[in-house]
Amino acid sequence: MKATAHPHRVVIIGAGFGGLEAARRLGNQPVDVTVIDRSNHHVFQPLLYQVAGAALDISQIAWPIRHVLHRFKNITTLMAEVDGVDAAGKTVRLTDGSRLPYDTLVIATGSTHAYFGHDEWAQFAPGLKTLGDALSIRQHLLSVFEQAEREPDPAARQKLQTFVVIGAGATGVELACTIAELAREEMPGDFRHLDTHQARVIVVEAASRVLSSFPETLSDYVLQTMEHLGVEVLLNCPVTECHADGVVCKEKRIDAGAVFWAAGVRASPAAQWLNVSADKAGRVKVERDLTVPAYPDIFVIGDTALVEQENGKPVPGLAPAAKQQGQYAAEVIQARLHKRPAPGPFHYRNYGNLSTIGKHTAVVDFGRVKLRGRPAWVVWALAHIYFLIGVRNRLMVALNWLWLYMKGERAARIILSRKT
């Protein structure tokens, strides 16, 4: 008897925005899809800082991958960690020693923190990329205030209430502002011996302005708004030392109760898996159809890929860009299966750049149209609610924000352990 040919096997590594979008687009198609992720959940990373700042609970920005994809009967979800890729043998190696064969591979493994050659700083300055990171930062942040309440020495108490955020990109700005609001608007009155108004939030940035990806006019507005919230911003001030109790910037030591990292990222080790060249951030330079040079059956998308636009600039590492790349990769795969002409080269559609500065204001750059203040915050909020998965989560987040802005109360201020 003639053996029955197996369906085309697509393996997707990573269930972030790009990987999940590719999987959904291939759902209920005549392909056998396997999604691998080392976590069992998809997380909405743009709102991680609100979990870290106790404004949202983890269940409101994260969803089990299996549940998100359960209606697609051709998709199998595996919670596992990838150890490497055998491009010649067309298999994915897992850390448990097993291998998964593929006909087409989609690598969407995202990025992690980059400490610019000082990986030892990671233990002193945690970054914000995962739910675990957000919970760890929240635990440490709230525990420091508890420790300061018990501290009799004023100098030591002030040191504990000093928070340093390294990096003034979107994550750094948003995290710093939410810490400042937590300390100065929502926690006063909760403590008997601690004046949380005295908390210092310091942002240290090596560049000459905050949010350097935005136009200078919006960057200036952001700086003014941050200072109005009580955030101290040190520009042109690269960090040269980082310790458990503070940082050194321009030979000036800043003692702190907590230091958080938001200064840079590096791509996952996909380039090492494939033994191909990468840029300084570890991103794989892909073809215009998002495939790896010499490997047309391997797509790399999202933060792991270096994709050049028509103007020569790289596609930004944003959630909408990753989703567009996931959709495009799925379209190319389907065109190949059905022997249709492949779509044209990937084209990134820029729907704007958005960042919030505290709970009342934001900046939005649509190119010719630029918004700031409360109108920009409304656009930012609607955009983020739209991209959340499920009606329940959209409703819960909207109600949480409404309650927070009307009453100034954060419901997620729970410490699970006493470790600081």
Secondary structure, 3 states (H helix, E strand, C coil): CCCCCCCEEEEEECCCHHHHHHHHHHCCCCEEEEEEECCCEEECHHHHHHHHCCCCCHHHCEEEHHHHHCCCCCEEEEECCEEEEECCCCEEEECCCCEEECCEEEECCCEEECCCCCHHHHHCCCCCCCHHHHHHHHHHHHHHHHHHHHCCCHHHHHHHCEEEEECCCHHHHHHHHHHHHHHHHHCCCCCCCCCHHHCEEEEECCCCCCCCCCCHHHHHHHHHHHHHCCEEEECCCCEEEEECCEEEECCEEEECCEEEECCCEEECCHHHHHCCCECCCCCEECCCCCEECCEEEEEECHHHEECECCCCCECCCCHHHHHHHHHHHHHHHHHHHCCCCCCCCCCCCCCCEEEEECCCEEEEECCCCEEEEHHHHHHHHHHHHHHCCCHHHHHHHHHHHHHHHHHCCCCCCCCCCCCC
